[in-house]
């Protein structure tokens, strides 16, 4: 169940309560919860934390999440234990609710590999992509150095991932890999690269992986949490918008694309990875 009015506190008294908003950081936890729901019947409650209204800065929320960010979960079946930070939430949920290791790893080395790629997302790709999104699309003024710097770093990171997936189906796990929280953590970011001017077509292995993960029903459901609708900046939704109104799309996207090209030329940007 989901509550869409402005929250003022927790509303559940059992199970997992997810406090989140429609961002890649929020989606990864929702996707895992949907996977756990399909695999084990785990139910959860969702509240929408509107970051544009600064609900995440309210006192009741920062008692649960001191940094005032989304997402946060509260496990009412474990004494109301609260977990903040996406990587920690993924680990907590699999540690307590994935007994068959469907989305995690029992082997210590495979588990460590998974942790490394989740850390790579949180320390590198995620922050850089957030800055690229803001600089490329949302900042009221165009700053060429910032645009080419952050977009370039996002491309560099996807080059790293593309190399990782050259002979693998999934990011972590032995052999060709196995779907896990490493994929769940990274996928929502790969789904929204066009927001920051990066196109997955440049990274064929990443794109093939994106398509593979997108086929999972829990992923589609998780990407609709908490709004109940597909994310408007996701790859599928962006393609739908492009096909529905090609002229309007070009009027919006053309100037952004040209500003990026100009910035890259001005500062001599050359793609290189790693």
N, C-alpha and C positions, 0 to 999 in steps of 0.2 A: 504494500500500500504506500501511497505517497501523499504528503501534505504540501500544498502549494501556497498557503497563506504564510505570512511572515512568522517564522518560529520565534518563540520566546523561551524555549527550554525543550527538554526531551519529552517525547510523547509515548514511547513504548515502555513496557515493563518486562518484556521477555525477548529473547533472540537478539539479533544484531540490529542496531539502529545506525543507518548511514546518513551522515550529514555532508552534503555535497552540492556541487554546481556543475553545469555543463561545460567542462574543460577537459583536456586530455588527462590531467592529473586526477580529475574526478572520475572519468570514464573507466580508467583501468581497474579501480576498486569495484565499480558497478559490474563490469564484465566478469571479474572473478566471482562476485556474489551470484551472478546469474549462472555461471558454470557450476558453482557449488550447489545451487538450487537444482539444476538439472541432474547432477551426479548423485547428490545425497539427500535432496529434499530440504535443504537449508532455506528457511524463510527469513526475510529481513524487511525492515521498515525504513523508508526514506523520508528525509526532510530536505527541502531545497534551501540552501544557504545562499542568498542572493549577494554575491560579492560586490555588485554595483551599488547596493544599498548598505554595504559595510556590516552586514549581519555577522560576519565572521570576526568582527572586532568587538562585539557586544560581550559584556562580562560573563554571561552564562556560557558563551561559547569558548572564550579564552580560558575558562576553568578546565575545559576538556582538551583544548588545543592551544597551548600557551603562545604559539607563534602566530595565531590568528589567521590560519590558512585552511583551505579545504584540500582534501577530504579528511574527515574524522569518523571513526566508528566507536560505538559504545556497545560492549558485550554485556547485555543485561543478565545473561545466564552465567556470567563469571563475575558476579558482584558489581556490575556496572563499570567494568574496567574499560577505560578509554584509550584509544590508540590514534595518534596523529602521525603524519608523514606517510606518503603513499607506499614507499618501500617497506616500511615497518608494518603497515597494514597488510600488505600482500603476504609477508612472512608470518604474521600473526594468524591470519585466516587459514593459511595452508597448514601451519603447525597444529592448529586446534581442530580444523574441520576438513582436512584432506587426508584421512587415515590411509587411503589406498594409493597415495602419491600420484593422483591423476594429473595434478597441475604443479607438482613439486618433485623433488628427488630424494630418495632414501640414501643413495650412495653419496658419501661425503664429498668426493671430488666433483661429481656432477652437480651437487648442490652448490658447491663453491663457484663453479663455472656460471651457474645461473645467477648467483649473487653478484658476480663481477659485472655481468651485462646489465643487471638492474641498477647497479651503482654507476655504470657508464651512462645510462640514461639520466639518472638524477644529477650527476656531477657535470655532464657534458652536453649531450644532445638536448635534453629538456630545457635547461636555462638558455642555451644559445637559440633554440627555436622560439622561445618566448620573446627574446629580444629581437629576433629577426621579424617575427610577426608584427611587433609594435613598430619597429623602424620602417618596415616596408609598407605596411597597410594602415596603421592606426595613428601614427604620430602626426599632429597637425602641420608640422614642418618637415620638409625633406632634408635630411643630413646625409650627403653622399657617402662620407667615410663610414658612418654607422651602418648604413644600408648594406654596402658591399662587405663590410667586416662581418656582420652577423649572418647574413645570407651565405657568405663563403664558408663560415664555420659550420653552419648547418649542412651544407653540401659535403664538407670534409667528413663530418660524422656519418652521413649516409653512405659515403664511400667506404668507410670502415665497416659498416653493417653489410654493404653489398659484397665486400670481400668475404666476410664471415659466412654469408649465405650462398657463396659460389657453388658449394657442393653439399649443401644442407637444405632441409625443408624447414627446420625450426632453429631458433637461436642456440638453445642449450640442449644437453643430452648427448649420449653416445651415438656414434654412427651419423646418420643424417639428421639426428636430433629428434626431440619430442616436444610437442606443444606444452608450454608451461607458463609460469608467471613471468618469465623473461619476455616471452612474446606478448603476453597480456599487458605488461608494463609499457613496452615500446610501441605497440600497434596503434594506440590512439594518437600518438604523435605523428606516425607515418601517415595516418589517415587525413591529417590536416596540413600537409606541407604546402599546399597551394596558397594558404593564407599568407605565408611568408615568402612567396615567389619561387619556391622550389618544386620541381615537378618530378614525381617518382619515375617517369619514363626514362630519366637519365640514369636510373639505377635498376636495371632489369631484374636482378636477383631479389632486390627489396620489393619491387612491384609484384613479382610472382608470389612472394611470401605474403604480401598484403592481401592479394586475391585469395590465397589459401586460407588465411585466418578469417577473412570476411565471410566465408561460407558458413561459419559456425553460427548457429542460431543464438547462442548465448551472447556472442559478440554483438549481433544486431540488436538484441534486447538491451544489453548494457549500454549501448550508445544512445538509447532513448531515455536513459535515467539522468536527471530527474524530470525532464520536461514532458516525457511521454511521446516525443516526436524525434525523428532522426536529426542528428546534429547538422545545423545549416552550413557549417564549414567543412563537413566531411567530403571525401573524394566523390562518393556516389551522389550526394546532394549537389555539389558544385557542378558535376557533369550534367546533372538534370537541369540546373539553372542555365548552363551554357547552351544546351540544346534547345531549351524553351525560348530563349531570347538572345540569339547570337549577337545582334547589333548592340543591345543594351550591355551584354557581357563585355564586348570589346570596348565600349565607351568607358566602362568602369575599370577594366583590367589593363587596357592598353597603356594609359599614362603611368601606371605603377610599373609595368614591365619596362617601359622606356626609361623611367627614372633609375631603375636598377642597372640597365645596360649602360647608361651614362655614368653612373657612379663607378661601375666596374672598370670602364674605360679610363676614367679620370685617375683612378688609383692603381691601374695596371693589374687588376685582379686576374689571376690564372688559377683555375681549379687544380687542386692537388690533394691527394689523400693517401696515407694518413698524414 
